[in-house]
Amino acid sequence: MGRINLTEMFLHFLALWFVAVGGPSTILPGIHRYLVEVQHLLTSAQFAELYTLAQVAPGPNVMYVTLIGWHLAGWKGAAATTIPLLVPATTVTLFVSHMHERHPSARIFQAVRRGLTPITIGLMFASATILMRAVNHNWRGYLITLLTAAIVLRRP
């Protein structure tokens, strides 16, 4: 495992959150790449385990970011991974709310919503692919993943 530079991790997560479109699951590939492939702070299996644990726990989906930080460096790690998500989310939310309130029927907002939808879907599929590769090691795992996806996507 690599050495943890909390300032670098903070800045990297801050940059990821500023380009996050569609929520915390969409930047999972970027977080995985940074922690597993670049910094070697976690294995792919550890990353998947922490993500899964955070998803089954009560609370917001973004909990995986805080849990990973906590696992890596305790309170300081939790702060270094959680604070970066709050700054961009708050800034963008306040700006968009203000602009939407001033210009509720502006075409730009409709265009942005229509344009961001396919990007969000693609990023979510990328996140699912990373997690699937981390936990599936044989055909049985892939079969269970496929069946789960089919059940979830089935329309009543």
Rosetta blueprint (number, residue, H / E / L):
1 M L
2 G L
3 R L
4 I L
5 N L
6 L H
7 T H
8 E H
9 M H
10 F H
11 L H
12 H H
13 F H
14 L H
15 A H
16 L H
17 W H
18 F H
19 V L
20 A L
21 V L
22 G L
23 G L
24 P H
25 S H
26 T H
27 I H
28 L H
29 P H
30 G H
31 I H
32 H H
33 R H
34 Y H
35 L H
36 V H
37 E H
38 V H
39 Q L
40 H L
41 L L
42 L L
43 T L
44 S H
45 A H
46 Q H
47 F H
48 A H
49 E H
50 L H
51 Y H
52 T H
53 L H
54 A H
55 Q H
56 V H
57 A L
58 P L
59 G L
60 P L
61 N L
62 V L
63 M H
64 Y H
65 V H
66 T H
67 L H
68 I H
69 G H
70 W H
71 H H
72 L H
73 A H
74 G H
75 W H
76 K H
77 G H
78 A H
79 A H
80 A H
81 T H
82 T H
83 I H
84 P H
85 L H
86 L H
87 V H
88 P H
89 A H
90 T H
91 T H
92 V H
93 T H
94 L H
95 F H
96 V H
97 S H
98 H H
99 M H
100 H H
101 E H
102 R H
103 H L
104 P L
105 S L
106 A L
107 R H
108 I H
109 F H
110 Q H
111 A H
112 V H
113 R H
114 R H
115 G H
116 L H
117 T H
118 P H
119 I H
120 T H
121 I H
122 G H
123 L H
124 M H
125 F H
126 A H
127 S H
128 A H
129 T H
130 I H
131 L H
132 M H
133 R H
134 A H
135 V H
136 N L
137 H L
138 N L
139 W H
140 R H
141 G H
142 Y H
143 L H
144 I H
145 T H
146 L H
147 L H
148 T H
149 A H
150 A H
151 I H
152 V H
153 L H
154 R L
155 R L
156 P L
